[in-house]
Amino acid sequence: MAPSHSRCSPQDAKRAPRSAFAPIPPPQRTVPSHDAQPLRAQHAHTTSNPATTVQPTDDTVEVRINYGGPLSLWCYGRPNAPAVHPIVENHIDFAHTAHQRRLNAHGQDPLLAPPSDEGTHIDLRYLDFGLNMSDFPTRASFKAMLDAFAPPEIGERWPEWEIVCRRCGAAVKHFHTDARWNGVYLAHLGSRYCQEREARRGAW
């Protein structure tokens, strides 16, 4: 049976301590080195999961995070898994959502073992989730959320991310050097490229 936790959103993660990535219990890291046995969590992920969805508004966007760095593995869906902190549980849910999207788009990642009775290997460097942009008015508030979701072996780094356009479906890439964390996306909304893609999308 999956561990029971109060769920938390990307908005809550802004206030999460770095110690959130310690499992409950025992107090040892949840993301292991390559020669250690990882803790595993089981989750029932659905599109109605309040941790991964938000009420749709004009500010609601899907964000796809890529932390980069070395491969960070987790075995998703193993029965009788130990409990972990809600922030960690949400990170795993978001990583599983990204895993499913990447699997559908590109097929099985050669760096990951195929699914088995033991669970599905996912890469914690990739996260997909929805958020309200108005909850992150500054670059610093968005960075604080990214840091809260980054497990220790990834470290506090500026990743790359994409914001999926609700109008035309384009994945708009952003980098840490951008003046605003969502500035390229906001400019995209008024672009001719977005308008043309939206028109083609509506014609399908």
C-alpha atoms as an extended CHARMM CRD file, in Angstrom:
* protein
*
       204  EXT
         1         1  MET       CA              0.0000000000        0.0000000000        0.0000000000  PROA      1               0.0000000000
         2         2  ALA       CA              1.3240000000        3.4420000000       -0.8780000000  PROA      2               0.0000000000
         3         3  PRO       CA              2.4930000000        5.6460000000        2.0010000000  PROA      3               0.0000000000
         4         4  SER       CA             -0.0690000000        8.1890000000        3.1510000000  PROA      4               0.0000000000
         5         5  HSD       CA              1.0850000000       11.8060000000        3.2230000000  PROA      5               0.0000000000
         6         6  SER       CA             -0.4440000000       15.2350000000        3.0710000000  PROA      6               0.0000000000
         7         7  ARG       CA              0.2070000000       16.4020000000       -0.4700000000  PROA      7               0.0000000000
         8         8  CYS       CA              2.1020000000       19.5610000000       -1.3180000000  PROA      8               0.0000000000
         9         9  SER       CA              2.3040000000       21.5870000000       -4.4930000000  PROA      9               0.0000000000
        10        10  PRO       CA              5.1230000000       23.4740000000       -6.2370000000  PROA      10              0.0000000000
        11        11  GLN       CA              3.8690000000       26.5120000000       -4.3120000000  PROA      11              0.0000000000
        12        12  ASP       CA              4.4000000000       24.7060000000       -0.9830000000  PROA      12              0.0000000000
        13        13  ALA       CA              7.8560000000       23.5950000000       -2.0740000000  PROA      13              0.0000000000
        14        14  LYS       CA              9.0740000000       27.1970000000       -1.9180000000  PROA      14              0.0000000000
        15        15  ARG       CA              8.9160000000       26.8850000000        1.8730000000  PROA      15              0.0000000000
        16        16  ALA       CA             10.3230000000       23.3700000000        2.1850000000  PROA      16              0.0000000000
        17        17  PRO       CA             13.5770000000       22.8120000000        4.0820000000  PROA      17              0.0000000000
        18        18  ARG       CA             16.4700000000       21.0370000000        2.3800000000  PROA      18              0.0000000000
        19        19  SER       CA             16.0940000000       18.3370000000        5.0590000000  PROA      19              0.0000000000
        20        20  ALA       CA             12.8650000000       17.3080000000        3.3040000000  PROA      20              0.0000000000
        21        21  PHE       CA             14.8340000000       14.7750000000        1.3120000000  PROA      21              0.0000000000
        22        22  ALA       CA             15.5740000000       12.7130000000        4.4240000000  PROA      22              0.0000000000
        23        23  PRO       CA             13.2310000000        9.6910000000        4.4990000000  PROA      23              0.0000000000
        24        24  ILE       CA             10.7890000000        9.2150000000        7.3490000000  PROA      24              0.0000000000
        25        25  PRO       CA             12.2710000000        7.1140000000        8.9890000000  PROA      25              0.0000000000
        26        26  PRO       CA             15.1960000000        6.2060000000        8.9390000000  PROA      26              0.0000000000
        27        27  PRO       CA             17.2600000000        9.3920000000        8.5770000000  PROA      27              0.0000000000
        28        28  GLN       CA             19.3140000000        8.5200000000        5.5130000000  PROA      28              0.0000000000
        29        29  ARG       CA             19.3770000000       10.0340000000        2.0570000000  PROA      29              0.0000000000
        30        30  THR       CA             16.6930000000        9.0550000000       -0.4100000000  PROA      30              0.0000000000
        31        31  VAL       CA             18.7630000000        9.4580000000       -3.5800000000  PROA      31              0.0000000000
        32        32  PRO       CA             21.6700000000        7.0090000000       -3.3810000000  PROA      32              0.0000000000
        33        33  SER       CA             25.0590000000        6.8010000000       -4.9740000000  PROA      33              0.0000000000
        34        34  HSD       CA             25.3520000000        4.2560000000       -7.7850000000  PROA      34              0.0000000000
        35        35  ASP       CA             26.7250000000        1.5990000000       -5.4230000000  PROA      35              0.0000000000
        36        36  ALA       CA             23.9220000000        1.9090000000       -2.8590000000  PROA      36              0.0000000000
        37        37  GLN       CA             20.4410000000        0.4030000000       -2.7700000000  PROA      37              0.0000000000
        38        38  PRO       CA             17.8020000000        3.1140000000       -3.3380000000  PROA      38              0.0000000000
        39        39  LEU       CA             14.7230000000        3.5720000000       -1.2610000000  PROA      39              0.0000000000
        40        40  ARG       CA             11.6330000000        3.0580000000       -3.3860000000  PROA      40              0.0000000000
        41        41  ALA       CA              8.2010000000        4.5900000000       -3.2830000000  PROA      41              0.0000000000
        42        42  GLN       CA              4.8630000000        3.4830000000       -4.6530000000  PROA      42              0.0000000000
        43        43  HSD       CA              2.3850000000        6.0340000000       -5.8970000000  PROA      43              0.0000000000
        44        44  ALA       CA             -1.0150000000        6.0260000000       -7.4940000000  PROA      44              0.0000000000
        45        45  HSD       CA             -0.5270000000        8.7870000000      -10.0470000000  PROA      45              0.0000000000
        46        46  THR       CA             -3.6220000000       10.1780000000      -11.7330000000  PROA      46              0.0000000000
        47        47  THR       CA             -4.3150000000       13.3420000000      -13.6590000000  PROA      47              0.0000000000
        48        48  SER       CA             -6.5180000000       14.4860000000      -10.7650000000  PROA      48              0.0000000000
        49        49  ASN       CA             -3.6480000000       14.2700000000       -8.2790000000  PROA      49              0.0000000000
        50        50  PRO       CA             -3.6950000000       17.6560000000       -6.4860000000  PROA      50              0.0000000000
        51        51  ALA       CA              0.0840000000       17.6040000000       -6.2430000000  PROA      51              0.0000000000
        52        52  THR       CA              0.5360000000       17.6710000000      -10.0070000000  PROA      52              0.0000000000
        53        53  THR       CA             -2.4170000000       19.7420000000      -11.1840000000  PROA      53              0.0000000000
        54        54  VAL       CA             -3.7530000000       23.2160000000      -10.4640000000  PROA      54              0.0000000000
        55        55  GLN       CA             -7.0590000000       24.8810000000      -11.2250000000  PROA      55              0.0000000000
        56        56  PRO       CA             -6.7930000000       26.2000000000      -14.8070000000  PROA      56              0.0000000000
        57        57  THR       CA             -6.5080000000       29.9480000000      -15.1950000000  PROA      57              0.0000000000
        58        58  ASP       CA             -4.7950000000       32.1840000000      -17.7170000000  PROA      58              0.0000000000
        59        59  ASP       CA             -1.6950000000       31.8920000000      -15.5160000000  PROA      59              0.0000000000
        60        60  THR       CA             -1.7370000000       28.0820000000      -15.3890000000  PROA      60              0.0000000000
        61        61  VAL       CA              1.0930000000       26.4330000000      -17.2980000000  PROA      61              0.0000000000
        62        62  GLU       CA              2.7750000000       23.0650000000      -17.6050000000  PROA      62              0.0000000000
        63        63  VAL       CA              6.4730000000       23.2920000000      -16.7320000000  PROA      63              0.0000000000
        64        64  ARG       CA              9.0490000000       20.6830000000      -17.7690000000  PROA      64              0.0000000000
        65        65  ILE       CA             12.2650000000       20.7530000000      -15.7420000000  PROA      65              0.0000000000
        66        66  ASN       CA             15.6190000000       19.2510000000      -16.7360000000  PROA      66              0.0000000000
        67        67  TYR       CA             18.1560000000       19.4770000000      -13.8920000000  PROA      67              0.0000000000
        68        68  GLY       CA             20.9940000000       18.0240000000      -15.9540000000  PROA      68              0.0000000000
        69        69  GLY       CA             24.0380000000       16.4700000000      -14.3410000000  PROA      69              0.0000000000
        70        70  PRO       CA             24.5680000000       12.7380000000      -13.6900000000  PROA      70              0.0000000000
        71        71  LEU       CA             21.7810000000       10.1790000000      -13.9880000000  PROA      71              0.0000000000
        72        72  SER       CA             19.6120000000       10.1010000000      -10.8410000000  PROA      72              0.0000000000
        73        73  LEU       CA             17.6270000000        6.8520000000      -10.6410000000  PROA      73              0.0000000000
        74        74  TRP       CA             14.5420000000        5.8590000000       -8.6800000000  PROA      74              0.0000000000
        75        75  CYS       CA             12.5260000000        2.6420000000       -8.8580000000  PROA      75              0.0000000000
        76        76  TYR       CA              8.8840000000        3.7180000000       -9.0540000000  PROA      76              0.0000000000
        77        77  GLY       CA              6.0320000000        1.4710000000       -7.9510000000  PROA      77              0.0000000000
        78        78  ARG       CA              7.7480000000       -1.0960000000       -5.7250000000  PROA      78              0.0000000000
        79        79  PRO       CA              5.3040000000       -2.6380000000       -3.1890000000  PROA      79              0.0000000000
        80        80  ASN       CA              5.8040000000       -2.1220000000        0.5450000000  PROA      80              0.0000000000
        81        81  ALA       CA              8.0560000000        0.8700000000        0.0400000000  PROA      81              0.0000000000
        82        82  PRO       CA              9.1660000000        2.9010000000        3.0840000000  PROA      82              0.0000000000
        83        83  ALA       CA              7.6110000000        6.2920000000        3.7210000000  PROA      83              0.0000000000
        84        84  VAL       CA              9.3060000000        9.4160000000        2.4210000000  PROA      84              0.0000000000
        85        85  HSD       CA              8.7490000000       13.1310000000        2.9960000000  PROA      85              0.0000000000
        86        86  PRO       CA              5.8480000000       14.6410000000        0.9780000000  PROA      86              0.0000000000
        87        87  ILE       CA              8.2710000000       16.8670000000       -0.9700000000  PROA      87              0.0000000000
        88        88  VAL       CA             10.1930000000       13.7660000000       -2.0410000000  PROA      88              0.0000000000
        89        89  GLU       CA              6.9730000000       11.9490000000       -2.8680000000  PROA      89              0.0000000000
        90        90  ASN       CA              5.8640000000       14.8100000000       -5.0750000000  PROA      90              0.0000000000
        91        91  HSD       CA              9.2530000000       14.9520000000       -6.7970000000  PROA      91              0.0000000000
        92        92  ILE       CA              8.8570000000       11.2560000000       -7.6240000000  PROA      92              0.0000000000
        93        93  ASP       CA              5.3250000000       11.8260000000       -8.9400000000  PROA      93              0.0000000000
        94        94  PHE       CA              6.5180000000       14.7100000000      -11.1150000000  PROA      94              0.0000000000
        95        95  ALA       CA              9.4470000000       12.6130000000      -12.3750000000  PROA      95              0.0000000000
        96        96  HSD       CA              7.0910000000        9.7490000000      -13.2280000000  PROA      96              0.0000000000
        97        97  THR       CA              4.8850000000       12.1520000000      -15.2070000000  PROA      97              0.0000000000
        98        98  ALA       CA              7.9630000000       13.3150000000      -17.1410000000  PROA      98              0.0000000000
        99        99  HSD       CA              9.0420000000        9.6960000000      -17.6520000000  PROA      99              0.0000000000
       100       100  GLN       CA              5.6860000000        8.8010000000      -19.2160000000  PROA      100             0.0000000000
       101       101  ARG       CA              5.7990000000       11.8080000000      -21.5420000000  PROA      101             0.0000000000
       102       102  ARG       CA              9.3490000000       11.0690000000      -22.6570000000  PROA      102             0.0000000000
       103       103  LEU       CA              8.5420000000        7.3730000000      -23.1080000000  PROA      103             0.0000000000
       104       104  ASN       CA              5.5610000000        8.2110000000      -25.3170000000  PROA      104             0.0000000000
       105       105  ALA       CA              7.5850000000       10.7020000000      -27.3540000000  PROA      105             0.0000000000
       106       106  HSD       CA             10.9340000000        8.9130000000      -27.6800000000  PROA      106             0.0000000000
       107       107  GLY       CA             10.5070000000        5.3000000000      -26.5400000000  PROA      107             0.0000000000
       108       108  GLN       CA             12.4370000000        3.5150000000      -23.8030000000  PROA      108             0.0000000000
       109       109  ASP       CA             15.4610000000        5.4510000000      -22.5410000000  PROA      109             0.0000000000
       110       110  PRO       CA             18.5360000000        3.2480000000      -23.1410000000  PROA      110             0.0000000000
       111       111  LEU       CA             20.0030000000        4.4790000000      -19.8370000000  PROA      111             0.0000000000
       112       112  LEU       CA             17.0670000000        3.0140000000      -17.8840000000  PROA      112             0.0000000000
       113       113  ALA       CA             16.2160000000       -0.6350000000      -17.2840000000  PROA      113             0.0000000000
       114       114  PRO       CA             12.8560000000       -1.7380000000      -18.7570000000  PROA      114             0.0000000000
       115       115  PRO       CA              9.9040000000       -2.0060000000      -16.3240000000  PROA      115             0.0000000000
       116       116  SER       CA              9.7110000000       -5.2140000000      -14.2830000000  PROA      116             0.0000000000
       117       117  ASP       CA              7.8870000000       -6.6870000000      -11.2970000000  PROA      117             0.0000000000
       118       118  GLU       CA             10.2560000000       -4.6630000000       -9.1240000000  PROA      118             0.0000000000
       119       119  GLY       CA              8.9530000000       -1.3990000000      -10.5690000000  PROA      119             0.0000000000
       120       120  THR       CA              9.8660000000        1.1610000000      -13.2110000000  PROA      120             0.0000000000
       121       121  HSD       CA             13.2050000000        2.9660000000      -13.2510000000  PROA      121             0.0000000000
       122       122  ILE       CA             12.7140000000        6.7060000000      -13.6940000000  PROA      122             0.0000000000
       123       123  ASP       CA             15.2000000000        9.5740000000      -13.9300000000  PROA      123             0.0000000000
       124       124  LEU       CA             14.7360000000       12.1750000000      -11.1880000000  PROA      124             0.0000000000
       125       125  ARG       CA             16.4490000000       14.8690000000      -13.2550000000  PROA      125             0.0000000000
       126       126  TYR       CA             13.2520000000       15.3880000000      -15.2730000000  PROA      126             0.0000000000
       127       127  LEU       CA             10.0590000000       16.7990000000      -13.7370000000  PROA      127             0.0000000000
       128       128  ASP       CA              6.7070000000       17.7480000000      -15.3080000000  PROA      128             0.0000000000
       129       129  PHE       CA              4.0700000000       19.6210000000      -13.2970000000  PROA      129             0.0000000000
       130       130  GLY       CA              1.5050000000       22.3920000000      -13.4920000000  PROA      130             0.0000000000
       131       131  LEU       CA              1.6920000000       25.6870000000      -11.6380000000  PROA      131             0.0000000000
       132       132  ASN       CA              0.2010000000       29.1630000000      -11.5400000000  PROA      132             0.0000000000
       133       133  MET       CA              2.7500000000       31.7020000000      -12.7300000000  PROA      133             0.0000000000
       134       134  SER       CA              1.2810000000       34.3380000000      -10.4190000000  PROA      134             0.0000000000
       135       135  ASP       CA              2.4860000000       32.2750000000       -7.4390000000  PROA      135             0.0000000000
       136       136  PHE       CA              6.0820000000       32.8440000000       -8.5960000000  PROA      136             0.0000000000
       137       137  PRO       CA              6.3040000000       36.5680000000       -9.3650000000  PROA      137             0.0000000000
       138       138  THR       CA             10.0940000000       36.7550000000       -9.2590000000  PROA      138             0.0000000000
       139       139  ARG       CA             13.0490000000       34.8220000000      -10.5850000000  PROA      139             0.0000000000
       140       140  ALA       CA             14.1570000000       34.1960000000       -6.9890000000  PROA      140             0.0000000000
       141       141  SER       CA             10.8360000000       32.6340000000       -5.9640000000  PROA      141             0.0000000000
       142       142  PHE       CA             10.9270000000       30.2790000000       -8.9470000000  PROA      142             0.0000000000
       143       143  LYS       CA             14.5480000000       29.3310000000       -8.1540000000  PROA      143             0.0000000000
       144       144  ALA       CA             13.6120000000       28.6030000000       -4.5260000000  PROA      144             0.0000000000
       145       145  MET       CA             10.9590000000       26.1620000000       -5.7390000000  PROA      145             0.0000000000
       146       146  LEU       CA             13.4680000000       24.4490000000       -8.0540000000  PROA      146             0.0000000000
       147       147  ASP       CA             15.9610000000       24.1110000000       -5.1970000000  PROA      147             0.0000000000
       148       148  ALA       CA             13.3280000000       22.5940000000       -2.9070000000  PROA      148             0.0000000000
       149       149  PHE       CA             12.5380000000       19.8580000000       -5.4190000000  PROA      149             0.0000000000
       150       150  ALA       CA             16.1770000000       19.0840000000       -6.2820000000  PROA      150             0.0000000000
       151       151  PRO       CA             17.5110000000       16.0020000000       -4.4330000000  PROA      151             0.0000000000
       152       152  PRO       CA             20.9570000000       16.3430000000       -2.8130000000  PROA      152             0.0000000000
       153       153  GLU       CA             22.9960000000       14.5940000000       -5.4990000000  PROA      153             0.0000000000
       154       154  ILE       CA             21.5920000000       17.0050000000       -8.0920000000  PROA      154             0.0000000000
       155       155  GLY       CA             22.4620000000       19.9890000000       -5.9180000000  PROA      155             0.0000000000
       156       156  GLU       CA             21.1980000000       23.5500000000       -6.0400000000  PROA      156             0.0000000000
       157       157  ARG       CA             21.7180000000       24.4250000000       -9.6710000000  PROA      157             0.0000000000
       158       158  TRP       CA             19.8880000000       26.3590000000      -12.3410000000  PROA      158             0.0000000000
       159       159  PRO       CA             18.3530000000       23.7590000000      -14.6580000000  PROA      159             0.0000000000
       160       160  GLU       CA             16.8010000000       24.2730000000      -18.0620000000  PROA      160             0.0000000000
       161       161  TRP       CA             13.0340000000       24.2870000000      -18.3420000000  PROA      161             0.0000000000
       162       162  GLU       CA             10.2320000000       24.4810000000      -20.8670000000  PROA      162             0.0000000000
       163       163  ILE       CA              6.8270000000       26.0910000000      -20.4760000000  PROA      163             0.0000000000
       164       164  VAL       CA              4.1420000000       24.4860000000      -22.6170000000  PROA      164             0.0000000000
       165       165  CYS       CA              1.9650000000       27.0520000000      -24.3720000000  PROA      165             0.0000000000
       166       166  ARG       CA             -1.7210000000       26.5740000000      -23.5890000000  PROA      166             0.0000000000
       167       167  ARG       CA             -2.6630000000       28.2330000000      -26.8730000000  PROA      167             0.0000000000
       168       168  CYS       CA             -0.5110000000       26.5060000000      -29.4600000000  PROA      168             0.0000000000
       169       169  GLY       CA              1.1180000000       23.6120000000      -27.5780000000  PROA      169             0.0000000000
       170       170  ALA       CA              4.7160000000       24.7060000000      -28.2230000000  PROA      170             0.0000000000
       171       171  ALA       CA              7.3060000000       23.8670000000      -25.5480000000  PROA      171             0.0000000000
       172       172  VAL       CA              9.0670000000       27.1980000000      -24.9970000000  PROA      172             0.0000000000
       173       173  LYS       CA             12.6210000000       26.7230000000      -23.6800000000  PROA      173             0.0000000000
       174       174  HSD       CA             14.1420000000       28.8840000000      -20.9550000000  PROA      174             0.0000000000
       175       175  PHE       CA             17.6470000000       29.1610000000      -19.5000000000  PROA      175             0.0000000000
       176       176  HSD       CA             19.0860000000       30.4240000000      -16.2260000000  PROA      176             0.0000000000
       177       177  THR       CA             20.5350000000       33.4410000000      -18.0320000000  PROA      177             0.0000000000
       178       178  ASP       CA             17.0530000000       34.7430000000      -18.9060000000  PROA      178             0.0000000000
       179       179  ALA       CA             16.1050000000       37.9610000000      -17.1040000000  PROA      179             0.0000000000
       180       180  ARG       CA             12.6900000000       36.5050000000      -16.1770000000  PROA      180             0.0000000000
       181       181  TRP       CA             12.0210000000       32.8360000000      -15.5410000000  PROA      181             0.0000000000
       182       182  ASN       CA              8.9490000000       32.9670000000      -17.8200000000  PROA      182             0.0000000000
       183       183  GLY       CA              9.8990000000       35.9240000000      -20.0040000000  PROA      183             0.0000000000
       184       184  VAL       CA             10.4540000000       33.9820000000      -23.2280000000  PROA      184             0.0000000000
       185       185  TYR       CA              7.0650000000       32.3130000000      -22.8030000000  PROA      185             0.0000000000
       186       186  LEU       CA              5.2850000000       35.6300000000      -22.2260000000  PROA      186             0.0000000000
       187       187  ALA       CA              6.9030000000       37.0470000000      -25.3630000000  PROA      187             0.0000000000
       188       188  HSD       CA              5.9300000000       33.8870000000      -27.2530000000  PROA      188             0.0000000000
       189       189  LEU       CA              2.2320000000       34.4300000000      -26.4400000000  PROA      189             0.0000000000
       190       190  GLY       CA              2.1840000000       37.5900000000      -28.5400000000  PROA      190             0.0000000000
       191       191  SER       CA              4.2510000000       36.2100000000      -31.3890000000  PROA      191             0.0000000000
       192       192  ARG       CA              3.0930000000       35.4720000000      -34.9110000000  PROA      192             0.0000000000
       193       193  TYR       CA              4.5630000000       31.9760000000      -34.5290000000  PROA      193             0.0000000000
       194       194  CYS       CA              2.1680000000       31.2380000000      -31.6480000000  PROA      194             0.0000000000
       195       195  GLN       CA             -0.8050000000       32.6470000000      -33.5380000000  PROA      195             0.0000000000
       196       196  GLU       CA             -0.0610000000       30.5520000000      -36.6200000000  PROA      196             0.0000000000
       197       197  ARG       CA              0.4440000000       27.3770000000      -34.5720000000  PROA      197             0.0000000000
       198       198  GLU       CA             -2.7790000000       28.0410000000      -32.6700000000  PROA      198             0.0000000000
       199       199  ALA       CA             -4.6690000000       28.4760000000      -35.9490000000  PROA      199             0.0000000000
       200       200  ARG       CA             -3.2680000000       25.2110000000      -37.3310000000  PROA      200             0.0000000000
       201       201  ARG       CA             -4.0520000000       23.4540000000      -34.0650000000  PROA      201             0.0000000000
       202       202  GLY       CA             -7.6600000000       24.6090000000      -34.2130000000  PROA      202             0.0000000000
       203       203  ALA       CA             -7.9640000000       23.3490000000      -37.7870000000  PROA      203             0.0000000000
       204       204  TRP       CA             -6.9340000000       19.7860000000      -36.8810000000  PROA      204             0.0000000000
